[in-house]
Amino acid sequence: KFKNHLAKQRSSVVLQNMSIKPPAELTKKWKSLARIQSMDRVFSSPRTASYAWCAFVATYWTLLVIIPGIVRNVLNSYEYWIWFLGMIGVCSMYYCTRGDFPADSQAGKPIMALTCILISVDWTSHAFAALQFNNITITAGFIMLGHSFAILWASLFFYNRAIKNGEHMAWLSLLLQWVDIVMTCVSVIVLHGKEGACFNLPICIMYFVSLVLNLFLWFFPIMFGYSNTQKHIHINTVLLDTVTDLPVVVTMFATNAYSIHWWLFIDVAFKIIMLLRTYAYHLLVSLVLRRAETNQLQQEQEEQIALENKLFAEGATGEEIDAKSAELIKRQSEATDNVTTS
């Protein structure tokens, strides 16, 4: 209660000192003080969240790899070496956070993305062994479950700035991406349970390749900043769906695989809807028809991100960064209104 009281006092002081427009008048802007205040409840302490993520990954991965290896007296395996590389990434993320660069910062995101790529490699190796050799143990199942939760948690760091600063589009893109990945996993499991030798079917191979590409092509662009602005999210979504969902849909119809199981019919219908939405909204509307508006928005967002990075590097507090950012937004909003009026 005391923390909530202080937070309300800080918010009221910021509003009084800045003489900013009421949040209701800025609801259609890229970022408003109201959005900052609401999303701060979710992303209030990125440093604490980064430490917690490192502790979670190090704990479950070490317990599920090292302890069984010691019990069986076998540590010279691919699980151990991938764990070793993954722990380098986790330790790097920990020390990066100690240096005031948490997972959602410009310096922290590439390290987090690289660690998630190593986690994805381990997840993919366990999934391949389960499908190709029917070799899945309880330990491997828990490792894959922990990896899935770690990647889901990490995606919130990657979209942190876009979610805090953007409209609902960032939330919706993140949610649909995860729904697509989960449905793809279910489709692979259904095919494996129905046909036995999953990799003997072209559609199962295509599903598995799509799943792996979804993970890796999601993280690589993030390492280069393709999750901070609305335009980057549009481009990333178009490219990702084109190289993952589109080949699956084409293979599905070419082989009539949707008749194997009712779930595959639902999945391909969902992917078709996703592709229609991607090409209609993200590509045609946002990147073509509204190109001038999207480019203007991109310029404003890059100015705000540059300011936040500069203040962060100078050691400014979160409240100071929010206040300065809101001042810049106010000036950008007034400039946009003047151009529209004239």
C-alpha positions as a printed NumPy array, in Angstrom:
array([[  0.   ,   0.   ,   0.   ],
       [  2.829,   2.403,   0.845],
       [  4.497,   1.733,  -2.548],
       [  1.194,   2.308,  -4.364],
       [  0.729,   5.565,  -2.468],
       [  4.219,   6.755,  -3.466],
       [  3.605,   5.75 ,  -7.071],
       [  0.379,   7.774,  -7.188],
       [  2.175,  10.762,  -5.659],
       [  4.989,  10.559,  -8.249],
       [  2.455,  10.347, -11.074],
       [  0.564,  13.391,  -9.857],
       [  3.781,  15.396,  -9.412],
       [  4.896,  14.518, -12.947],
       [  1.563,  15.627, -14.349],
       [  1.613,  18.896, -12.413],
       [  5.197,  19.765, -13.319],
       [  4.79 ,  19.007, -16.999],
       [  1.329,  20.483, -17.568],
       [  0.783,  17.65 , -19.991],
       [ -2.492,  16.973, -21.768],
       [ -4.883,  14.583, -20.033],
       [ -4.187,  10.966, -20.989],
       [ -7.596,  10.709, -22.675],
       [ -6.463,  13.208, -25.29 ],
       [ -3.415,  11.096, -26.14 ],
       [ -5.025,   7.672, -26.428],
       [ -4.391,   7.508, -30.157],
       [ -0.72 ,   8.467, -29.87 ],
       [  2.129,   6.008, -29.922],
       [  2.839,   6.487, -26.244],
       [  1.088,   8.398, -23.449],
       [  1.704,   8.885, -19.756],
       [ -1.33 ,   6.718, -19.055],
       [  0.256,   3.816, -20.928],
       [  3.509,   4.282, -19.042],
       [  1.709,   4.196, -15.708],
       [ -0.409,   1.152, -16.579],
       [  2.437,  -0.889, -18.065],
       [  4.766,  -0.012, -15.181],
       [  2.649,  -2.371, -13.069],
       [  3.774,  -5.218, -15.355],
       [  7.335,  -4.072, -16.147],
       [  8.073,  -2.043, -13.02 ],
       [ 11.496,  -3.573, -12.307],
       [ 13.344,  -5.018, -15.323],
       [ 16.48 ,  -5.567, -13.236],
       [ 14.64 ,  -7.733, -10.712],
       [ 12.91 ,  -9.617, -13.521],
       [ 16.255, -10.18 , -15.28 ],
       [ 17.809, -11.566, -12.096],
       [ 14.775, -13.818, -11.592],
       [ 14.985, -15.114, -15.178],
       [ 18.686, -15.941, -14.777],
       [ 18.004, -17.731, -11.489],
       [ 15.123, -19.729, -12.983],
       [ 17.055, -20.883, -16.071],
       [ 20.215, -21.707, -14.125],
       [ 18.245, -23.67 , -11.496],
       [ 16.03 , -25.916, -13.629],
       [ 18.606, -26.479, -16.384],
       [ 21.398, -27.364, -13.94 ],
       [ 19.231, -29.636, -11.812],
       [ 17.86 , -31.523, -14.817],
       [ 21.2  , -31.933, -16.645],
       [ 24.026, -32.06 , -14.09 ],
       [ 22.388, -34.14 , -11.341],
       [ 21.19 , -36.941, -13.703],
       [ 24.629, -36.853, -15.359],
       [ 26.375, -37.298, -12.021],
       [ 24.014, -40.103, -11.012],
       [ 24.619, -41.958, -14.304],
       [ 28.32 , -40.923, -14.274],
       [ 27.875, -39.563, -17.815],
       [ 28.599, -35.9  , -18.471],
       [ 30.245, -36.179, -21.876],
       [ 27.003, -35.742, -23.845],
       [ 25.499, -33.065, -26.061],
       [ 23.083, -32.034, -23.268],
       [ 26.035, -31.148, -21.053],
       [ 27.85 , -29.104, -23.704],
       [ 24.736, -27.171, -24.692],
       [ 24.09 , -26.556, -20.974],
       [ 27.661, -25.297, -20.605],
       [ 27.221, -22.784, -23.465],
       [ 23.812, -21.801, -22.141],
       [ 25.237, -21.083, -18.692],
       [ 27.804, -18.764, -20.302],
       [ 24.881, -16.822, -21.735],
       [ 23.023, -16.821, -18.4  ],
       [ 26.122, -15.616, -16.522],
       [ 26.701, -12.926, -19.159],
       [ 23.089, -11.782, -18.728],
       [ 23.566, -11.694, -14.946],
       [ 26.706,  -9.537, -15.081],
       [ 25.154,  -7.348, -17.76 ],
       [ 22.219,  -6.72 , -15.402],
       [ 24.626,  -5.951, -12.563],
       [ 26.11 ,  -3.301, -14.824],
       [ 22.671,  -1.627, -15.046],
       [ 21.855,  -3.143, -18.436],
       [ 18.891,  -5.481, -17.808],
       [ 17.378,  -7.786, -20.407],
       [ 15.123,  -5.121, -21.929],
       [ 17.94 ,  -2.629, -22.552],
       [ 19.759,  -2.167, -25.84 ],
       [ 22.873,  -3.838, -24.421],
       [ 20.957,  -6.617, -22.663],
       [ 18.686,  -7.714, -25.521],
       [ 21.418,  -9.226, -27.758],
       [ 22.808, -11.256, -24.851],
       [ 19.345, -12.455, -23.864],
       [ 18.539, -13.309, -27.501],
       [ 21.794, -15.267, -27.878],
       [ 21.039, -17.209, -24.687],
       [ 17.537, -17.973, -25.983],
       [ 19.026, -19.252, -29.241],
       [ 21.124, -21.728, -27.221],
       [ 18.013, -22.713, -25.264],
       [ 16.192, -23.205, -28.567],
       [ 19.016, -25.429, -29.838],
       [ 18.653, -27.668, -26.782],
       [ 14.852, -27.682, -27.106],
       [ 15.135, -28.604, -30.799],
       [ 17.592, -31.434, -30.117],
       [ 15.267, -33.003, -27.524],
       [ 12.274, -32.604, -29.846],
       [ 14.171, -34.202, -32.75 ],
       [ 15.239, -37.161, -30.6  ],
       [ 11.655, -37.659, -29.434],
       [ 10.249, -37.65 , -32.971],
       [ 12.992, -39.537, -34.796],
       [ 13.941, -42.18 , -32.218],
       [ 10.865, -42.186, -29.938],
       [ 13.362, -41.346, -27.212],
       [ 11.799, -39.034, -24.653],
       [ 12.433, -39.304, -20.923],
       [ 10.733, -37.586, -18.018],
       [ 13.849, -35.475, -17.505],
       [ 13.899, -34.397, -21.166],
       [ 10.202, -33.557, -20.951],
       [ 10.772, -31.29 , -17.96 ],
       [ 13.758, -29.684, -19.702],
       [ 11.611, -28.878, -22.747],
       [  8.864, -27.527, -20.489],
       [ 11.34 , -25.3  , -18.644],
       [ 12.838, -24.104, -21.925],
       [  9.374, -23.239, -23.262],
       [  8.558, -21.153, -20.193],
       [ 11.997, -19.468, -20.295],
       [ 11.522, -18.475, -23.952],
       [  8.004, -17.202, -23.243],
       [  9.319, -15.145, -20.324],
       [ 12.198, -13.812, -22.432],
       [  9.816, -12.66 , -25.169],
       [  8.311, -10.213, -22.677],
       [ 11.75 ,  -8.593, -22.303],
       [ 12.107,  -8.362, -26.079],
       [  8.719,  -6.704, -26.515],
       [  8.982,  -4.701, -23.297],
       [  9.661,  -1.354, -24.936],
       [  7.225,  -1.918, -27.785],
       [  4.49 ,  -2.987, -25.355],
       [  5.109,  -0.108, -22.965],
       [  5.415,   2.416, -25.738],
       [  3.173,   1.036, -28.432],
       [ -0.459,   0.361, -28.984],
       [ -2.261,  -2.963, -28.591],
       [ -0.623,  -4.115, -31.836],
       [  2.533,  -5.172, -29.962],
       [  0.532,  -7.23 , -27.458],
       [ -1.533,  -8.827, -30.236],
       [  1.55 ,  -9.682, -32.33 ],
       [  3.223, -11.318, -29.325],
       [  0.075, -13.263, -28.407],
       [ -0.61 , -14.519, -31.957],
       [  3.025, -15.538, -32.375],
       [  2.821, -17.754, -29.31 ],
       [ -0.579, -19.172, -30.295],
       [  0.906, -20.084, -33.686],
       [  3.919, -21.794, -32.083],
       [  1.742, -23.764, -29.64 ],
       [ -0.637, -24.904, -32.401],
       [  2.332, -25.987, -34.527],
       [  3.693, -28.05 , -31.614],
       [  0.291, -29.7  , -31.152],
       [  0.148, -30.507, -34.881],
       [  3.56 , -32.217, -34.741],
       [  2.453, -34.265, -31.717],
       [ -0.805, -35.231, -33.466],
       [  1.045, -36.356, -36.602],
       [  3.56 , -38.331, -34.558],
       [  0.803, -40.049, -32.585],
       [ -1.285, -40.751, -35.678],
       [  1.397, -41.958, -38.075],
       [  4.174, -43.13 , -35.736],
       [  7.161, -42.272, -37.94 ],
       [  6.526, -38.549, -38.131],
       [  9.51 , -37.649, -40.309],
       [  8.328, -40.014, -43.05 ],
       [  5.593, -37.486, -43.881],
       [  6.44 , -34.316, -45.837],
       [  3.919, -32.292, -43.838],
       [  5.5  , -33.363, -40.531],
       [  8.956, -32.369, -41.782],
       [  7.559, -29.021, -42.902],
       [  5.876, -28.488, -39.532],
       [  9.094, -29.23 , -37.652],
       [ 11.15 , -26.931, -39.897],
       [  8.494, -24.212, -39.466],
       [  8.667, -24.605, -35.698],
       [ 12.454, -24.313, -35.622],
       [ 12.416, -21.304, -37.981],
       [  9.779, -19.647, -35.799],
       [ 12.124, -19.82 , -32.819],
       [ 15.381, -18.832, -34.493],
       [ 14.07 , -16.184, -36.911],
       [ 12.235, -14.616, -34.003],
       [ 15.378, -14.102, -31.931],
       [ 17.916, -13.114, -34.57 ],
       [ 16.075,  -9.905, -35.659],
       [ 15.564,  -9.006, -31.997],
       [ 19.34 ,  -9.044, -31.544],
       [ 19.453,  -6.168, -34.038],
       [ 16.608,  -4.132, -32.535],
       [ 13.652,  -5.409, -34.569],
       [ 11.187,  -5.351, -31.673],
       [ 11.316,  -1.745, -30.491],
       [  9.179,   0.093, -33.012],
       [  5.886,  -0.486, -34.736],
       [  7.367,  -0.514, -38.25 ],
       [  9.951,  -3.125, -37.291],
       [  7.221,  -5.344, -35.846],
       [  5.264,  -5.042, -39.107],
       [  8.322,  -6.056, -41.174],
       [  9.327,  -8.877, -38.834],
       [  5.794, -10.309, -38.81 ],
       [  5.562, -10.306, -42.623],
       [  8.939, -12.012, -43.06 ],
       [  8.341, -14.532, -40.269],
       [  4.911, -15.645, -41.505],
       [  6.147, -15.82 , -45.101],
       [  8.953, -18.282, -44.334],
       [  7.035, -20.343, -41.715],
       [  3.255, -20.434, -42.16 ],
       [  3.095, -20.021, -45.942],
       [  5.193, -23.144, -46.772],
       [  3.12 , -25.188, -44.299],
       [ -0.149, -24.104, -45.925],
       [  1.174, -24.84 , -49.428],
       [  2.436, -28.294, -48.376],
       [ -0.815, -29.009, -46.563],
       [ -2.901, -28.446, -49.705],
       [ -0.385, -30.09 , -52.034],
       [ -0.453, -33.348, -50.041],
       [ -4.067, -33.171, -48.748],
       [ -2.604, -33.601, -45.272],
       [ -5.471, -31.705, -43.642],
       [ -7.546, -34.906, -44.039],
       [ -5.244, -36.898, -41.728],
       [ -6.728, -35.43 , -38.542],
       [ -9.342, -32.839, -37.682],
       [ -6.778, -30.808, -35.705],
       [ -4.676, -30.248, -38.848],
       [ -7.744, -28.801, -40.59 ],
       [ -8.202, -26.322, -37.7  ],
       [ -4.505, -25.475, -37.708],
       [ -4.307, -24.785, -41.443],
       [ -7.476, -22.662, -41.205],
       [ -5.848, -20.633, -38.429],
       [ -2.645, -20.213, -40.424],
       [ -4.604, -19.031, -43.473],
       [ -6.343, -16.416, -41.327],
       [ -2.962, -15.387, -39.903],
       [ -1.507, -15.01 , -43.399],
       [ -4.494, -12.974, -44.597],
       [ -4.156, -10.705, -41.577],
       [ -0.398, -10.388, -42.055],
       [ -0.549,  -9.466, -45.724],
       [ -3.634,  -7.258, -45.386],
       [ -2.832,  -5.354, -42.185],
       [  0.929,  -5.504, -41.692],
       [  1.984,  -5.377, -45.351],
       [ -0.702,  -3.693, -47.472],
       [ -2.225,  -1.261, -44.978],
       [  0.669,  -0.424, -42.651],
       [  3.704,  -0.681, -44.948],
       [  2.168,   0.347, -48.291],
       [ -1.018,   2.411, -48.001],
       [  0.003,   4.156, -44.776],
       [  3.698,   4.274, -45.6  ],
       [  4.057,   8.014, -44.907],
       [  2.285,   7.727, -41.563],
       [  4.303,   4.641, -40.606],
       [  7.593,   6.351, -41.519],
       [  6.642,   9.423, -39.494],
       [  5.768,   7.204, -36.557],
       [  9.07 ,   5.388, -36.978],
       [ 10.982,   8.652, -36.817],
       [  9.172,   9.731, -33.651],
       [  9.732,   6.347, -32.005],
       [ 13.433,   6.362, -32.857],
       [ 13.777,   9.833, -31.309],
       [ 12.069,   8.616, -28.135],
       [ 14.194,   5.462, -27.971],
       [ 17.377,   7.484, -28.531],
       [ 16.393,   9.797, -25.674],
       [ 15.616,   6.89 , -23.355],
       [ 18.926,   5.197, -24.185],
       [ 20.83 ,   8.438, -23.608],
       [ 19.171,   9.058, -20.24 ],
       [ 19.63 ,   5.426, -19.238],
       [ 23.347,   5.571, -20.061],
       [ 23.627,   8.75 , -17.984],
       [ 22.16 ,   6.97 , -14.953],
       [ 18.731,   8.606, -14.893],
       [ 16.016,   6.998, -12.791],
       [ 12.909,   5.426, -14.259],
       [ 10.778,   8.378, -13.155],
       [ 13.168,  10.843, -14.776],
       [ 13.2  ,   8.865, -18.024],
       [  9.388,   8.721, -18.059],
       [  9.121,  12.451, -17.422],
       [ 11.606,  13.405, -20.132],
       [ 10.011,  10.959, -22.565],
       [  6.574,  12.407, -21.89 ],
       [  7.932,  15.905, -22.514],
       [  9.289,  14.782, -25.89 ],
       [  5.988,  13.112, -26.723],
       [  4.142,  16.292, -25.865],
       [  6.35 ,  18.291, -28.246],
       [  5.952,  15.675, -30.986],
       [  2.194,  15.628, -30.476],
       [  1.958,  19.404, -30.691],
       [  4.108,  19.451, -33.829],
       [  1.924,  16.787, -35.446],
       [ -1.244,  18.681, -34.522],
       [  0.166,  21.907, -36.   ],
       [  1.041,  20.159, -39.255],
       [ -2.428,  18.57 , -39.433],
       [ -4.147,  21.897, -38.714],
       [ -2.116,  23.803, -41.293]])
